[in-house]
Amino acid sequence: MELTDNQILNQTQVLQKIKRIAFEIYENNFEESEIIIAGIKGQGYSFAKLLAEMIGNISSIKAIAVLIDMDKEVPNPSITFDCEDSLLEQKAIVVVDDVLNTGRTFAYGLSPFLRLHVKRLQTAVIVDRGYHRFPIAANYIGYELSTTINEHVKVILDSPEEMGVYLS
């Protein structure tokens, strides 16, 4: 993707969206001493790390970023975490990804948490495109973007020089 494509959000705007989401998560989980921010492999995990850092900066909650490792292109993918399942037990968990489109990736990403005893399960995205084909909705949304089905939304969070949301 060319970064000269239509930039929807720049670095400052993306970081503002993440900070707002961090405050919303804090407001809804203020009684927690620890919260898990589980990011789907790729930009979702980059989002999880930024979000965990911001929650730590604005509150006394210990926010831990966890990687949800899965292949988004494979139906019913094998999913692993970069931590022991015991770290996730009885915790408030926010599953995050960069873009919510059909909801398929989120549906698969949420599935391993259903076998665990979690206290609360929430979702967050930077961009919600609204083409949901699965019964998935994000609790926390940075930006709602109406696009055509043929347009592509790219979120870059792991490169400070290119950080932003782009539409092609």
C-alpha positions as CSV (number, residue, x, y, z in Angstrom):
1,M,0.0,0.0,0.0
2,E,1.2,3.4,-0.8
3,L,1.3,5.7,2.1
4,T,0.2,8.5,-0.3
5,D,-3.2,6.8,-0.3
6,N,-5.9,8.8,1.5
7,Q,-4.7,9.3,5.1
8,I,-7.8,9.3,7.3
9,L,-6.0,9.7,10.7
10,N,-2.5,10.9,11.3
11,Q,-0.2,9.9,14.2
12,T,-1.5,12.5,16.6
13,Q,-5.1,11.6,15.9
14,V,-4.5,7.9,16.2
15,L,-2.8,8.4,19.6
16,Q,-5.7,10.6,20.7
17,K,-8.1,7.8,19.8
18,I,-6.1,5.2,21.7
19,K,-5.9,7.6,24.7
20,R,-9.7,8.1,24.7
21,I,-10.2,4.3,24.5
22,A,-7.8,3.9,27.4
23,F,-9.9,6.3,29.5
24,E,-13.1,4.5,28.6
25,I,-11.6,1.1,29.6
26,Y,-10.4,2.6,32.8
27,E,-13.9,4.1,33.5
28,N,-15.5,0.7,32.9
29,N,-12.9,-1.3,34.8
30,F,-11.7,1.1,37.6
31,E,-12.3,-1.5,40.3
32,E,-9.7,-3.9,38.7
33,S,-6.1,-4.0,39.9
34,E,-5.0,-5.8,36.8
35,I,-6.4,-6.0,33.2
36,I,-5.3,-8.0,30.2
37,I,-5.2,-6.3,26.8
38,A,-5.0,-9.1,24.3
39,G,-4.1,-8.1,20.8
40,I,-4.6,-10.1,17.7
41,K,-1.3,-10.7,15.9
42,G,-0.1,-7.9,13.7
43,Q,-1.3,-4.3,14.2
44,G,-3.8,-5.6,16.8
45,Y,-0.9,-6.5,19.1
46,S,0.8,-3.2,18.4
47,F,-2.5,-1.6,19.5
48,A,-2.6,-3.7,22.6
49,K,0.9,-2.6,23.7
50,L,0.1,1.1,23.1
51,L,-3.2,0.7,24.9
52,A,-1.7,-1.1,27.9
53,E,1.0,1.6,28.2
54,M,-1.6,4.4,28.1
55,I,-3.8,2.6,30.7
56,G,-0.8,2.4,33.0
57,N,-0.1,6.1,32.5
58,I,-3.6,7.3,33.4
59,S,-4.5,4.8,36.2
60,S,-3.2,2.5,38.9
61,I,-4.4,-0.5,36.9
62,K,-1.7,-2.9,35.9
63,A,-2.4,-3.4,32.1
64,I,-0.7,-6.4,30.6
65,A,-0.4,-6.8,26.8
66,V,-0.9,-10.4,25.6
67,L,-0.4,-11.6,22.0
68,I,-3.2,-13.6,20.4
69,D,-1.2,-15.6,17.8
70,M,-3.4,-16.7,14.9
71,D,-3.4,-16.8,11.1
72,K,-6.2,-14.4,10.0
73,E,-6.4,-16.0,6.5
74,V,-7.2,-19.6,7.8
75,P,-10.7,-20.6,8.6
76,N,-11.0,-21.8,12.2
77,P,-7.3,-21.1,12.9
78,S,-5.1,-22.5,15.6
79,I,-4.8,-19.9,18.3
80,T,-2.1,-19.5,21.0
81,F,-1.2,-16.9,23.6
82,D,2.3,-15.7,24.5
83,C,1.5,-16.4,28.1
84,E,0.1,-19.2,30.3
85,D,-3.7,-19.5,30.4
86,S,-3.5,-19.1,34.2
87,L,-2.5,-15.4,33.7
88,L,-5.9,-14.9,32.0
89,E,-8.1,-16.7,34.6
90,Q,-10.5,-14.5,36.6
91,K,-9.3,-11.3,34.8
92,A,-11.0,-8.6,32.9
93,I,-9.9,-9.0,29.3
94,V,-10.1,-6.6,26.4
95,V,-9.5,-8.2,23.0
96,V,-8.2,-5.7,20.5
97,D,-7.5,-5.5,16.8
98,D,-6.8,-2.7,14.4
99,V,-9.9,-2.9,12.1
100,L,-13.3,-4.5,12.6
101,N,-14.8,-5.4,9.2
102,T,-16.8,-8.6,9.0
103,G,-16.1,-9.7,12.5
104,R,-14.7,-13.1,11.5
105,T,-11.2,-12.4,12.9
106,F,-12.7,-11.1,16.1
107,A,-15.0,-14.2,16.4
108,Y,-12.0,-16.5,16.1
109,G,-9.9,-14.4,18.4
110,L,-12.5,-14.4,21.1
111,S,-13.1,-18.2,21.0
112,P,-10.2,-19.4,23.2
113,F,-11.4,-17.1,26.0
114,L,-14.7,-19.0,26.1
115,R,-12.9,-22.1,27.5
116,L,-11.4,-20.0,30.3
117,H,-13.0,-18.5,33.4
118,V,-12.6,-14.8,32.7
119,K,-14.2,-12.1,34.8
120,R,-15.2,-9.9,31.9
121,L,-14.6,-10.0,28.1
122,Q,-14.6,-6.7,26.1
123,T,-13.5,-5.7,22.6
124,A,-11.7,-2.6,21.2
125,V,-10.8,-1.5,17.7
126,I,-9.1,1.5,16.1
127,V,-11.5,1.5,13.1
128,D,-14.9,-0.1,12.8
129,R,-15.9,-0.4,9.1
130,G,-19.4,-1.7,9.9
131,Y,-19.6,-4.6,7.4
132,H,-20.3,-7.1,10.2
133,R,-21.2,-10.6,9.0
134,F,-20.7,-12.1,12.4
135,P,-22.5,-11.1,15.6
136,I,-19.5,-9.1,16.9
137,A,-19.6,-5.5,18.1
138,A,-16.7,-3.5,19.7
139,N,-17.2,-2.1,23.1
140,Y,-14.6,0.6,22.4
141,I,-14.2,2.2,18.9
142,G,-11.6,4.7,18.0
143,Y,-13.2,5.7,14.6
144,E,-16.2,4.6,12.7
145,L,-15.6,4.7,8.9
146,S,-18.1,4.1,6.2
147,T,-16.3,2.6,3.2
148,T,-17.2,0.6,0.1
149,I,-16.7,-3.1,0.3
150,N,-13.8,-2.8,-2.3
151,E,-11.9,-0.2,-0.3
152,H,-9.1,-1.3,2.0
153,V,-8.4,0.2,5.4
154,K,-4.8,0.0,6.7
155,V,-3.8,0.9,10.2
156,I,-0.1,1.4,10.9
157,L,0.9,1.5,14.6
158,D,4.3,-0.1,14.7
159,S,6.2,2.6,12.7
160,P,6.2,6.1,14.3
161,E,7.0,7.8,11.0
162,E,4.1,6.1,9.2
163,M,1.6,5.8,12.1
164,G,-1.9,6.5,10.9
165,V,-5.0,5.1,9.2
166,Y,-5.1,4.9,5.5
167,L,-7.8,4.2,2.9
168,S,-7.2,2.8,-0.6
